[in-house]
Amino acid sequence: MDSKDMQVVGLCRFSYPALGGFQVQHETAEARAAYLYDPARIDDRFRMFEAFTLPALRAQTDPDFTFVVVIGDDLPDAMRARLESLLAGLPQAQIQAWPAGPHRDVMREAINAARDARSEPCLQFRMDDDDAVSIHFVERLRALAQECRPLLRHNPHVTFDFNTGWVASPGREGIRAAQVVETLWTPALAMSAKGKHRNTIMNFGHTRLGRFMPVVSMPTPHMFLRGHNDHNDSRQKENIRRFKLEPLDAEGEALFQSEFNVDSDKVRALYARR
């Protein structure tokens, strides 16, 4: 079999007011939506999405993938229009609007709605709206899955963990970043699901995937950017993990351009408009 027989589906939860799925808790879906749709917060999410996430997806060396963006069906019209405008240059993207519901259930249904009827394994990845993957991610994921055909044949699910990348923060001065190697972080993490299996990468907590299936870990460099800013869900609690981020020099900016299609001059211009 050829690796092109495997469908690739990515999922991004864009400020979707899920029940569960956030480290910051709210009593009601309405309270969560009010938090998520706060103008300052969502403007920051849009800028991160535009600075990091979309450039890398537009430049994928293998463009044969589907990118599902899940939003709440109550996302204000102006915000939805802004999102649609940003996604206009990414033909692989599809917006799915869902009412507030249980996080994992809705995400499972969203991914499965994008799957086609092929019998070969479906390769699935998830990412936050402030993350990015290498421009080679889809190509390398397919190649790795092809190398692991025996595992895919004998297991309903297999995890592929590209564990080496960067934590990065964009701003009007450019990008500050630090290289990291992390196990089972969500950016550049993927999972295969056999054609008849409807469980998805969103059925499992990402840090616990190794309890349920084989994990293939690949220390390929520069495979992800994990966005770092004040509105990260993971940064809203005490005792958060801190990273020492340093401004990218000219060599670092060139690397981000070649590996992620992230242009530091465009990032500076984007954040200068605040």
SEZAKOL-716496 format. One record per residue (C-alpha): x, y, z; chain. Coordinates in steps of 0.25 Angstrom, whole numbers, plus 5000, padded with zeros to 4 digits. Last residue first. Layout:
N
<site x="X" y="Y" z="Z" c="A"/>
...
This chain:
274
<site x="4991" y="5187" z="5074" c="A"/>
<site x="4996" y="5188" z="5059" c="A"/>
<site x="5010" y="5186" z="5063" c="A"/>
<site x="5007" y="5172" z="5066" c="A"/>
<site x="5004" y="5169" z="5051" c="A"/>
<site x="5016" y="5177" z="5046" c="A"/>
<site x="5025" y="5170" z="5056" c="A"/>
<site x="5020" y="5156" z="5052" c="A"/>
<site x="5021" y="5160" z="5037" c="A"/>
<site x="5036" y="5163" z="5039" c="A"/>
<site x="5038" y="5150" z="5047" c="A"/>
<site x="5033" y="5142" z="5035" c="A"/>
<site x="5027" y="5128" z="5039" c="A"/>
<site x="5028" y="5118" z="5028" c="A"/>
<site x="5030" y="5108" z="5039" c="A"/>
<site x="5044" y="5101" z="5035" c="A"/>
<site x="5050" y="5111" z="5025" c="A"/>
<site x="5044" y="5124" z="5032" c="A"/>
<site x="5047" y="5119" z="5046" c="A"/>
<site x="5061" y="5116" z="5042" c="A"/>
<site x="5063" y="5129" z="5036" c="A"/>
<site x="5058" y="5136" z="5048" c="A"/>
<site x="5068" y="5127" z="5057" c="A"/>
<site x="5080" y="5131" z="5048" c="A"/>
<site x="5076" y="5146" z="5049" c="A"/>
<site x="5075" y="5145" z="5064" c="A"/>
<site x="5062" y="5140" z="5071" c="A"/>
<site x="5059" y="5147" z="5084" c="A"/>
<site x="5061" y="5138" z="5096" c="A"/>
<site x="5050" y="5130" z="5104" c="A"/>
<site x="5053" y="5124" z="5117" c="A"/>
<site x="5042" y="5115" z="5119" c="A"/>
<site x="5032" y="5115" z="5131" c="A"/>
<site x="5023" y="5103" z="5136" c="A"/>
<site x="5011" y="5108" z="5143" c="A"/>
<site x="5010" y="5107" z="5158" c="A"/>
<site x="4997" y="5114" z="5159" c="A"/>
<site x="4987" y="5113" z="5148" c="A"/>
<site x="4983" y="5121" z="5136" c="A"/>
<site x="4996" y="5117" z="5128" c="A"/>
<site x="4991" y="5104" z="5122" c="A"/>
<site x="4979" y="5111" z="5116" c="A"/>
<site x="4989" y="5120" z="5108" c="A"/>
<site x="4984" y="5134" z="5109" c="A"/>
<site x="4997" y="5141" z="5115" c="A"/>
<site x="5005" y="5136" z="5103" c="A"/>
<site x="5013" y="5124" z="5098" c="A"/>
<site x="5011" y="5117" z="5085" c="A"/>
<site x="5016" y="5103" z="5083" c="A"/>
<site x="5024" y="5103" z="5070" c="A"/>
<site x="5026" y="5089" z="5064" c="A"/>
<site x="5035" y="5079" z="5057" c="A"/>
<site x="5048" y="5087" z="5058" c="A"/>
<site x="5057" y="5074" z="5060" c="A"/>
<site x="5053" y="5060" z="5057" c="A"/>
<site x="5053" y="5053" z="5071" c="A"/>
<site x="5043" y="5043" z="5066" c="A"/>
<site x="5035" y="5035" z="5077" c="A"/>
<site x="5026" y="5023" z="5072" c="A"/>
<site x="5015" y="5021" z="5083" c="A"/>
<site x="5008" y="5007" z="5084" c="A"/>
<site x="4994" y="5008" z="5089" c="A"/>
<site x="4985" y="5010" z="5101" c="A"/>
<site x="4994" y="5014" z="5113" c="A"/>
<site x="5004" y="5021" z="5103" c="A"/>
<site x="4993" y="5031" z="5100" c="A"/>
<site x="4993" y="5036" z="5114" c="A"/>
<site x="4999" y="5050" z="5112" c="A"/>
<site x="4990" y="5053" z="5100" c="A"/>
<site x="4977" y="5050" z="5108" c="A"/>
<site x="4970" y="5040" z="5099" c="A"/>
<site x="4957" y="5041" z="5091" c="A"/>
<site x="4962" y="5053" z="5083" c="A"/>
<site x="4972" y="5045" z="5075" c="A"/>
<site x="4959" y="5038" z="5070" c="A"/>
<site x="4951" y="5026" z="5073" c="A"/>
<site x="4942" y="5022" z="5061" c="A"/>
<site x="4949" y="5009" z="5057" c="A"/>
<site x="4946" y="5003" z="5044" c="A"/>
<site x="4957" y="5010" z="5036" c="A"/>
<site x="4968" y="5007" z="5046" c="A"/>
<site x="4971" y="5020" z="5054" c="A"/>
<site x="4985" y="5026" z="5053" c="A"/>
<site x="4990" y="5036" z="5063" c="A"/>
<site x="4997" y="5049" z="5063" c="A"/>
<site x="5006" y="5059" z="5071" c="A"/>
<site x="5013" y="5070" z="5064" c="A"/>
<site x="5007" y="5080" z="5074" c="A"/>
<site x="4999" y="5073" z="5086" c="A"/>
<site x="5011" y="5070" z="5095" c="A"/>
<site x="5013" y="5055" z="5096" c="A"/>
<site x="5028" y="5055" z="5101" c="A"/>
<site x="5035" y="5069" z="5101" c="A"/>
<site x="5049" y="5073" z="5095" c="A"/>
<site x="5050" y="5088" z="5095" c="A"/>
<site x="5057" y="5099" z="5088" c="A"/>
<site x="5054" y="5113" z="5093" c="A"/>
<site x="5047" y="5125" z="5087" c="A"/>
<site x="5045" y="5140" z="5086" c="A"/>
<site x="5039" y="5145" z="5073" c="A"/>
<site x="5039" y="5159" z="5067" c="A"/>
<site x="5039" y="5173" z="5075" c="A"/>
<site x="5024" y="5175" z="5073" c="A"/>
<site x="5021" y="5161" z="5078" c="A"/>
<site x="5021" y="5146" z="5076" c="A"/>
<site x="5024" y="5136" z="5087" c="A"/>
<site x="5031" y="5123" z="5084" c="A"/>
<site x="5033" y="5109" z="5090" c="A"/>
<site x="5041" y="5101" z="5080" c="A"/>
<site x="5042" y="5087" z="5074" c="A"/>
<site x="5045" y="5073" z="5077" c="A"/>
<site x="5035" y="5062" z="5081" c="A"/>
<site x="5030" y="5057" z="5068" c="A"/>
<site x="5020" y="5047" z="5074" c="A"/>
<site x="5013" y="5037" z="5065" c="A"/>
<site x="5002" y="5029" z="5073" c="A"/>
<site x="4997" y="5016" z="5068" c="A"/>
<site x="4982" y="5011" z="5068" c="A"/>
<site x="4974" y="4999" z="5065" c="A"/>
<site x="4987" y="4991" z="5065" c="A"/>
<site x="4992" y="4979" z="5057" c="A"/>
<site x="4992" y="4986" z="5043" c="A"/>
<site x="4997" y="4999" z="5048" c="A"/>
<site x="5009" y="4993" z="5055" c="A"/>
<site x="5012" y="4985" z="5043" c="A"/>
<site x="5011" y="4998" z="5034" c="A"/>
<site x="5021" y="5006" z="5043" c="A"/>
<site x="5030" y="5011" z="5031" c="A"/>
<site x="5017" y="5016" z="5024" c="A"/>
<site x="5013" y="5023" z="5037" c="A"/>
<site x="5026" y="5030" z="5037" c="A"/>
<site x="5025" y="5034" z="5022" c="A"/>
<site x="5011" y="5039" z="5024" c="A"/>
<site x="5015" y="5047" z="5037" c="A"/>
<site x="5027" y="5052" z="5030" c="A"/>
<site x="5019" y="5058" z="5018" c="A"/>
<site x="5008" y="5064" z="5027" c="A"/>
<site x="5019" y="5070" z="5036" c="A"/>
<site x="5028" y="5076" z="5025" c="A"/>
<site x="5024" y="5090" z="5027" c="A"/>
<site x="5027" y="5088" z="5042" c="A"/>
<site x="5015" y="5089" z="5051" c="A"/>
<site x="5009" y="5101" z="5058" c="A"/>
<site x="5002" y="5105" z="5071" c="A"/>
<site x="4993" y="5117" z="5075" c="A"/>
<site x="4980" y="5111" z="5071" c="A"/>
<site x="4983" y="5098" z="5078" c="A"/>
<site x="4987" y="5086" z="5070" c="A"/>
<site x="4981" y="5072" z="5067" c="A"/>
<site x="4986" y="5061" z="5058" c="A"/>
<site x="4979" y="5049" z="5051" c="A"/>
<site x="4984" y="5039" z="5041" c="A"/>
<site x="4973" y="5030" z="5036" c="A"/>
<site x="4976" y="5016" z="5034" c="A"/>
<site x="4972" y="5010" z="5021" c="A"/>
<site x="4958" y="5005" z="5018" c="A"/>
<site x="4954" y="5018" z="5011" c="A"/>
<site x="4940" y="5024" z="5014" c="A"/>
<site x="4944" y="5038" z="5017" c="A"/>
<site x="4947" y="5045" z="5030" c="A"/>
<site x="4942" y="5059" z="5032" c="A"/>
<site x="4930" y="5056" z="5040" c="A"/>
<site x="4939" y="5046" z="5048" c="A"/>
<site x="4947" y="5058" z="5053" c="A"/>
<site x="4936" y="5067" z="5057" c="A"/>
<site x="4929" y="5055" z="5064" c="A"/>
<site x="4941" y="5052" z="5072" c="A"/>
<site x="4943" y="5067" z="5076" c="A"/>
<site x="4928" y="5067" z="5080" c="A"/>
<site x="4929" y="5055" z="5089" c="A"/>
<site x="4943" y="5059" z="5095" c="A"/>
<site x="4938" y="5073" z="5099" c="A"/>
<site x="4924" y="5070" z="5104" c="A"/>
<site x="4915" y="5080" z="5097" c="A"/>
<site x="4913" y="5095" z="5094" c="A"/>
<site x="4906" y="5096" z="5080" c="A"/>
<site x="4915" y="5092" z="5068" c="A"/>
<site x="4920" y="5100" z="5056" c="A"/>
<site x="4930" y="5093" z="5047" c="A"/>
<site x="4939" y="5101" z="5039" c="A"/>
<site x="4947" y="5094" z="5028" c="A"/>
<site x="4961" y="5096" z="5024" c="A"/>
<site x="4969" y="5089" z="5013" c="A"/>
<site x="4967" y="5101" z="5004" c="A"/>
<site x="4975" y="5110" z="5012" c="A"/>
<site x="4975" y="5124" z="5007" c="A"/>
<site x="4961" y="5127" z="5011" c="A"/>
<site x="4964" y="5122" z="5025" c="A"/>
<site x="4968" y="5136" z="5030" c="A"/>
<site x="4955" y="5142" z="5024" c="A"/>
<site x="4947" y="5131" z="5030" c="A"/>
<site x="4952" y="5134" z="5044" c="A"/>
<site x="4950" y="5149" z="5042" c="A"/>
<site x="4935" y="5146" z="5038" c="A"/>
<site x="4933" y="5137" z="5050" c="A"/>
<site x="4938" y="5148" z="5059" c="A"/>
<site x="4929" y="5158" z="5053" c="A"/>
<site x="4917" y="5148" z="5054" c="A"/>
<site x="4919" y="5145" z="5069" c="A"/>
<site x="4922" y="5131" z="5071" c="A"/>
<site x="4909" y="5125" z="5076" c="A"/>
<site x="4910" y="5112" z="5067" c="A"/>
<site x="4923" y="5110" z="5075" c="A"/>
<site x="4936" y="5107" z="5067" c="A"/>
<site x="4943" y="5095" z="5062" c="A"/>
<site x="4953" y="5097" z="5051" c="A"/>
<site x="4956" y="5084" z="5043" c="A"/>
<site x="4968" y="5083" z="5034" c="A"/>
<site x="4968" y="5073" z="5023" c="A"/>
<site x="4981" y="5067" z="5017" c="A"/>
<site x="4987" y="5066" z="5003" c="A"/>
<site x="4996" y="5078" z="5003" c="A"/>
<site x="5009" y="5070" z="5005" c="A"/>
<site x="5020" y="5080" z="5005" c="A"/>
<site x="5012" y="5088" z="5015" c="A"/>
<site x="5013" y="5103" z="5012" c="A"/>
<site x="4999" y="5107" z="5016" c="A"/>
<site x="4999" y="5099" z="5029" c="A"/>
<site x="5012" y="5106" z="5033" c="A"/>
<site x="5006" y="5120" z="5030" c="A"/>
<site x="4993" y="5117" z="5037" c="A"/>
<site x="4997" y="5113" z="5051" c="A"/>
<site x="5008" y="5123" z="5054" c="A"/>
<site x="5005" y="5138" z="5052" c="A"/>
<site x="4991" y="5137" z="5047" c="A"/>
<site x="4986" y="5128" z="5059" c="A"/>
<site x="4995" y="5135" z="5069" c="A"/>
<site x="4988" y="5148" z="5064" c="A"/>
<site x="4974" y="5142" z="5064" c="A"/>
<site x="4976" y="5137" z="5078" c="A"/>
<site x="4981" y="5150" z="5083" c="A"/>
<site x="4968" y="5157" z="5078" c="A"/>
<site x="4960" y="5146" z="5085" c="A"/>
<site x="4966" y="5150" z="5098" c="A"/>
<site x="4964" y="5165" z="5097" c="A"/>
<site x="4950" y="5163" z="5091" c="A"/>
<site x="4945" y="5154" z="5102" c="A"/>
<site x="4939" y="5142" z="5093" c="A"/>
<site x="4946" y="5131" z="5101" c="A"/>
<site x="4942" y="5137" z="5115" c="A"/>
<site x="4927" y="5140" z="5111" c="A"/>
<site x="4927" y="5126" z="5104" c="A"/>
<site x="4931" y="5119" z="5117" c="A"/>
<site x="4921" y="5127" z="5125" c="A"/>
<site x="4910" y="5123" z="5115" c="A"/>
<site x="4914" y="5109" z="5116" c="A"/>
<site x="4912" y="5109" z="5131" c="A"/>
<site x="4920" y="5108" z="5144" c="A"/>
<site x="4933" y="5111" z="5138" c="A"/>
<site x="4947" y="5103" z="5139" c="A"/>
<site x="4961" y="5108" z="5134" c="A"/>
<site x="4968" y="5095" z="5131" c="A"/>
<site x="4959" y="5093" z="5119" c="A"/>
<site x="4954" y="5081" z="5112" c="A"/>
<site x="4941" y="5081" z="5120" c="A"/>
<site x="4928" y="5086" z="5114" c="A"/>
<site x="4933" y="5092" z="5101" c="A"/>
<site x="4932" y="5107" z="5098" c="A"/>
<site x="4940" y="5106" z="5085" c="A"/>
<site x="4951" y="5116" z="5085" c="A"/>
<site x="4957" y="5110" z="5072" c="A"/>
<site x="4958" y="5096" z="5074" c="A"/>
<site x="4967" y="5091" z="5063" c="A"/>
<site x="4967" y="5077" z="5057" c="A"/>
<site x="4975" y="5071" z="5046" c="A"/>
<site x="4971" y="5060" z="5037" c="A"/>
<site x="4981" y="5052" z="5028" c="A"/>
<site x="4975" y="5041" z="5019" c="A"/>
<site x="4983" y="5028" z="5017" c="A"/>
<site x="4984" y="5023" z="5003" c="A"/>
<site x="4995" y="5033" z="5000" c="A"/>
<site x="5004" y="5025" z="5008" c="A"/>
<site x="5004" y="5014" z="4997" c="A"/>
<site x="5000" y="5000" z="5000" c="A"/>
